[in-house]
């Protein structure tokens, strides 16, 4: 599994903690920035990860900004991306099982470090259930084709 990860300045510290956590687990990952806490524009980083995941160069992506909201909105503009903003373990599991989310968004100023790492672990290990959920994911793709 290959993971693309990025943050803006508001998510920089949590992103670095996640990078260290994934590295310790031996997960193949690329950090697309930002490289410090200097103010940057989150859409630039959401686009980088979104394009990499949509092109299948990476299996999944993780984005972190202050709230996770901006990153998730921006990433979801990339065709093929199903980015989910998650702040609890149940949703981390459900968004993979039911929505086949391919990017996880987290809020560095909203969620504690331990919970964030637990969410990342759950999200990464949970598989898409397909079945009845595939029809709904296909409907999302149809909306995307018509409007993006």
TORMI-36373 format. One record per residue: residue number from 1; residue in one letter; x, z, y of N, C-alpha, C in turn. Coordinates in steps of 0.1 Angstrom, whole numbers, plus 5000, padded with zeros to 4 digits. Layout:
<pts>
[pt NUM 'a' [X Z Y] [X Z Y] [X Z Y]]
...
</pts>
This chain:
<pts>
[pt 1 'x' [5008 5000 4988] [5000 5000 5000] [5009 5000 5012]]
[pt 2 'x' [5005 4991 5022] [5013 4990 5035] [5003 4994 5046]]
[pt 3 'x' [5008 5003 5054] [5000 5009 5065] [5006 5005 5079]]
[pt 4 'x' [4998 5000 5088] [5002 4998 5102] [4997 5009 5110]]
[pt 5 'x' [5005 5015 5119] [5001 5026 5127] [5005 5025 5141]]
[pt 6 'x' [4997 5029 5150] [5000 5029 5165] [4992 5039 5172]]
[pt 7 'x' [4997 5042 5184] [4990 5051 5193] [4992 5047 5207]]
[pt 8 'x' [4984 5053 5216] [4988 5053 5230] [4994 5066 5234]]
[pt 9 'x' [4996 5069 5246] [5003 5081 5250] [4995 5094 5246]]
[pt 10 'x' [4982 5093 5246] [4973 5104 5243] [4974 5108 5228]]
[pt 11 'x' [4977 5098 5220] [4978 5101 5206] [4992 5101 5200]]
[pt 12 'x' [5002 5100 5209] [5016 5099 5205] [5021 5110 5196]]
[pt 13 'x' [5018 5123 5200] [5023 5134 5192] [5016 5134 5178]]
[pt 14 'x' [5003 5132 5177] [4996 5132 5164] [5001 5120 5156]]
[pt 15 'x' [5003 5109 5162] [5008 5097 5155] [5022 5101 5148]]
[pt 16 'x' [5030 5107 5156] [5044 5110 5150] [5043 5120 5139]]
[pt 17 'x' [5033 5129 5139] [5031 5138 5128] [5026 5131 5116]]
[pt 18 'x' [5017 5121 5118] [5012 5113 5107] [5023 5104 5101]]
[pt 19 'x' [5031 5099 5110] [5042 5090 5105] [5051 5099 5096]]
[pt 20 'x' [5055 5111 5100] [5063 5119 5092] [5056 5123 5079]]
[pt 21 'x' [5043 5126 5079] [5036 5129 5067] [5035 5117 5057]]
[pt 22 'x' [5033 5105 5062] [5033 5094 5054] [5047 5091 5048]]
[pt 23 'x' [5057 5092 5056] [5071 5090 5052] [5074 5100 5040]]
[pt 24 'x' [5070 5113 5042] [5073 5123 5032] [5066 5119 5019]]
[pt 25 'x' [5054 5112 5019] [5047 5108 5008] [5052 5095 5002]]
[pt 26 'x' [5062 5089 5008] [5067 5076 5004] [5058 5064 5006]]
[pt 27 'x' [5049 5065 5016] [5040 5054 5019] [5047 5044 5028]]
[pt 28 'x' [5046 5032 5024] [5052 5021 5032] [5044 5019 5045]]
[pt 29 'x' [5051 5020 5056] [5044 5021 5069] [5052 5015 5080]]
[pt 30 'x' [5046 5009 5090] [5053 5004 5102] [5046 5010 5114]]
[pt 31 'x' [5054 5016 5123] [5050 5022 5135] [5051 5011 5146]]
[pt 32 'x' [5039 5007 5152] [5038 4997 5162] [5039 5003 5176]]
[pt 33 'x' [5042 5016 5177] [5043 5022 5190] [5031 5030 5193]]
[pt 34 'x' [5031 5036 5205] [5040 5036 5215] [5052 5045 5212]]
[pt 35 'x' [5063 5044 5219] [5075 5051 5216] [5077 5064 5224]]
[pt 36 'x' [5068 5067 5233] [5069 5080 5240] [5056 5083 5247]]
[pt 37 'x' [5055 5093 5255] [5042 5097 5262] [5040 5091 5275]]
[pt 38 'x' [5047 5080 5279] [5045 5073 5291] [5032 5066 5290]]
[pt 39 'x' [5024 5066 5300] [5010 5060 5300] [5011 5045 5297]]
[pt 40 'x' [5003 5041 5287] [5002 5027 5282] [4987 5024 5281]]
[pt 41 'x' [4984 5011 5279] [4971 5007 5277] [4967 5006 5262]]
[pt 42 'x' [4958 5014 5257] [4955 5015 5243] [4950 5002 5237]]
[pt 43 'x' [4943 4993 5245] [4939 4980 5238] [4951 4972 5232]]
[pt 44 'x' [4962 4973 5239] [4974 4965 5234] [4978 4970 5220]]
[pt 45 'x' [4977 4983 5218] [4981 4988 5205] [4971 4987 5194]]
[pt 46 'x' [4958 4988 5198] [4947 4985 5189] [4947 4971 5184]]
[pt 47 'x' [4950 4962 5193] [4951 4947 5190] [4962 4945 5180]]
[pt 48 'x' [4974 4951 5183] [4985 4949 5174] [4982 4952 5160]]
[pt 49 'x' [4977 4964 5158] [4973 4969 5144] [4962 4961 5139]]
[pt 50 'x' [4952 4958 5147] [4940 4950 5142] [4944 4937 5137]]
[pt 51 'x' [4953 4930 5144] [4957 4916 5140] [4965 4917 5127]]
[pt 52 'x' [4974 4927 5126] [4982 4928 5114] [4974 4931 5102]]
[pt 53 'x' [4963 4940 5103] [4955 4943 5092] [4946 4931 5089]]
[pt 54 'x' [4940 4925 5099] [4931 4913 5097] [4938 4902 5090]]
[pt 55 'x' [4951 4900 5093] [4959 4889 5087] [4964 4892 5073]]
[pt 56 'x' [4961 4905 5068] [4965 4909 5055] [4979 4912 5053]]
[pt 57 'x' [4987 4912 5064] [5001 4916 5064] [5002 4931 5060]]
[pt 58 'x' [4992 4939 5064] [4991 4953 5061] [4977 4956 5054]]
[pt 59 'x' [4977 4965 5045] [4965 4968 5038] [4955 4976 5047]]
[pt 60 'x' [4960 4985 5054] [4952 4994 5062] [4959 4998 5075]]
[pt 61 'x' [4952 5003 5085] [4958 5007 5097] [4953 5021 5102]]
[pt 62 'x' [4961 5027 5110] [4957 5040 5116] [4960 5039 5131]]
[pt 63 'x' [4950 5043 5139] [4952 5043 5153] [4949 5056 5159]]
[pt 64 'x' [4957 5061 5169] [4954 5074 5175] [4955 5072 5190]]
[pt 65 'x' [4945 5077 5197] [4945 5078 5212] [4940 5092 5215]]
[pt 66 'x' [4937 5094 5227] [4933 5108 5231] [4920 5112 5224]]
[pt 67 'x' [4910 5103 5224] [4897 5107 5217] [4895 5098 5204]]
[pt 68 'x' [4902 5087 5203] [4900 5078 5192] [4890 5068 5195]]
[pt 69 'x' [4882 5070 5206] [4871 5061 5209] [4876 5048 5214]]
[pt 70 'x' [4885 5048 5224] [4890 5035 5230] [4896 5026 5219]]
[pt 71 'x' [4905 5033 5211] [4912 5025 5200] [4902 5019 5191]]
[pt 72 'x' [4891 5027 5187] [4882 5021 5177] [4874 5010 5183]]
[pt 73 'x' [4870 5011 5196] [4862 5000 5202] [4871 4988 5203]]
[pt 74 'x' [4883 4989 5207] [4892 4977 5209] [4895 4971 5196]]
[pt 75 'x' [4899 4979 5186] [4902 4974 5172] [4890 4966 5166]]
[pt 76 'x' [4878 4971 5169] [4867 4964 5163] [4863 4951 5169]]
[pt 77 'x' [4871 4947 5179] [4869 4934 5185] [4877 4923 5178]]
[pt 78 'x' [4886 4927 5169] [4894 4918 5161] [4885 4914 5149]]
[pt 79 'x' [4882 4901 5147] [4875 4897 5135] [4881 4902 5122]]
[pt 80 'x' [4872 4908 5114] [4877 4913 5101] [4880 4927 5101]]
[pt 81 'x' [4880 4934 5112] [4883 4948 5113] [4870 4956 5113]]
[pt 82 'x' [4871 4967 5105] [4861 4977 5104] [4868 4990 5106]]
[pt 83 'x' [4869 4993 5119] [4876 5006 5123] [4866 5017 5125]]
[pt 84 'x' [4869 5028 5119] [4860 5040 5119] [4867 5051 5126]]
[pt 85 'x' [4861 5057 5136] [4865 5069 5143] [4860 5081 5134]]
[pt 86 'x' [4869 5089 5130] [4866 5100 5120] [4872 5113 5125]]
[pt 87 'x' [4863 5123 5124] [4868 5137 5128] [4864 5147 5118]]
[pt 88 'x' [4860 5143 5106] [4857 5152 5095] [4859 5146 5081]]
[pt 89 'x' [4861 5154 5071] [4865 5149 5058] [4854 5141 5051]]
[pt 90 'x' [4841 5145 5053] [4830 5138 5047] [4830 5123 5052]]
[pt 91 'x' [4831 5122 5065] [4831 5108 5071] [4843 5100 5066]]
[pt 92 'x' [4855 5106 5065] [4867 5099 5060] [4864 5093 5047]]
[pt 93 'x' [4858 5100 5038] [4855 5095 5024] [4844 5085 5025]]
[pt 94 'x' [4833 5088 5032] [4822 5079 5033] [4825 5065 5039]]
[pt 95 'x' [4833 5065 5049] [4836 5052 5056] [4844 5043 5047]]
[pt 96 'x' [4852 5048 5038] [4859 5040 5028] [4850 5036 5017]]
[pt 97 'x' [4842 5045 5012] [4833 5042 5001] [4822 5033 5004]]
[pt 98 'x' [4816 5034 5016] [4804 5027 5019] [4807 5015 5029]]
[pt 99 'x' [4816 5017 5038] [4819 5007 5048] [4831 4998 5046]]
[pt 100 'x' [4839 5002 5036] [4852 4995 5034] [4860 4995 5047]]
[pt 101 'x' [4860 5006 5054] [4868 5006 5067] [4883 5003 5064]]
[pt 102 'x' [4889 4995 5073] [4903 4991 5070] [4912 4997 5081]]
[pt 103 'x' [4906 5003 5091] [4914 5010 5101] [4907 5024 5104]]
[pt 104 'x' [4915 5034 5104] [4911 5048 5108] [4915 5051 5122]]
[pt 105 'x' [4906 5055 5130] [4909 5060 5144] [4907 5075 5144]]
[pt 106 'x' [4917 5081 5151] [4917 5096 5153] [4919 5099 5168]]
[pt 107 'x' [4914 5111 5172] [4916 5115 5185] [4926 5126 5186]]
[pt 108 'x' [4938 5123 5192] [4949 5133 5193] [4946 5145 5201]]
[pt 109 'x' [4936 5144 5210] [4933 5155 5219] [4920 5162 5214]]
[pt 110 'x' [4915 5157 5203] [4902 5162 5198] [4903 5170 5185]]
[pt 111 'x' [4912 5166 5177] [4913 5170 5163] [4926 5178 5160]]
[pt 112 'x' [4925 5188 5153] [4937 5196 5149] [4946 5188 5139]]
[pt 113 'x' [4959 5192 5140] [4969 5184 5131] [4965 5186 5116]]
[pt 114 'x' [4963 5197 5111] [4960 5199 5097] [4948 5191 5093]]
[pt 115 'x' [4937 5192 5100] [4925 5184 5097] [4928 5169 5097]]
[pt 116 'x' [4936 5165 5107] [4939 5151 5108] [4947 5146 5096]]
[pt 117 'x' [4956 5154 5092] [4964 5150 5080] [4955 5150 5067]]
[pt 118 'x' [4946 5159 5066] [4936 5159 5055] [4927 5147 5055]]
[pt 119 'x' [4923 5143 5067] [4915 5131 5069] [4922 5119 5064]]
[pt 120 'x' [4935 5118 5069] [4943 5106 5065] [4945 5106 5050]]
[pt 121 'x' [4948 5117 5044] [4950 5117 5029] [4937 5113 5022]]
[pt 122 'x' [4926 5118 5026] [4913 5114 5020] [4910 5100 5022]]
[pt 123 'x' [4911 5095 5034] [4908 5081 5037] [4917 5071 5029]]
[pt 124 'x' [4930 5075 5028] [4939 5066 5021] [4936 5065 5006]]
[pt 125 'x' [4932 5076 5000] [4930 5076 4986] [4916 5072 4981]]
[pt 126 'x' [4907 5071 4990] [4893 5067 4987] [4891 5052 4986]]
[pt 127 'x' [4885 5048 4975] [4882 5033 4973] [4868 5029 4977]]
[pt 128 'x' [4867 5017 4981] [4854 5011 4984] [4846 5010 4971]]
[pt 129 'x' [4833 5015 4972] [4825 5015 4960] [4818 5001 4957]]
[pt 130 'x' [4818 4992 4967] [4812 4979 4966] [4797 4981 4962]]
[pt 131 'x' [4793 4974 4952] [4779 4975 4947] [4769 4972 4959]]
[pt 132 'x' [4759 4981 4961] [4750 4979 4972] [4756 4979 4986]]
[pt 133 'x' [4768 4985 4987] [4775 4986 5000] [4781 4972 5003]]
[pt 134 'x' [4784 4964 4994] [4790 4951 4997] [4781 4942 5005]]
[pt 135 'x' [4768 4943 5001] [4758 4935 5009] [4758 4939 5024]]
[pt 136 'x' [4760 4951 5027] [4760 4956 5041] [4773 4952 5048]]
[pt 137 'x' [4784 4953 5041] [4796 4949 5047] [4796 4934 5049]]
[pt 138 'x' [4790 4926 5040] [4788 4912 5042] [4779 4909 5055]]
[pt 139 'x' [4769 4917 5057] [4760 4915 5068] [4768 4918 5081]]
[pt 140 'x' [4777 4928 5081] [4786 4930 5093] [4794 4918 5095]]
[pt 141 'x' [4800 4912 5085] [4808 4900 5086] [4800 4889 5092]]
[pt 142 'x' [4788 4887 5088] [4779 4877 5093] [4777 4879 5108]]
[pt 143 'x' [4774 4891 5112] [4773 4894 5127] [4785 4890 5134]]
[pt 144 'x' [4796 4893 5129] [4809 4890 5135] [4811 4875 5136]]
[pt 145 'x' [4808 4868 5126] [4810 4853 5126] [4801 4847 5137]]
[pt 146 'x' [4789 4852 5139] [4780 4846 5148] [4783 4850 5163]]
[pt 147 'x' [4789 4862 5165] [4791 4867 5178] [4805 4868 5183]]
[pt 148 'x' [4815 4867 5174] [4829 4869 5179] [4836 4856 5180]]
</pts>
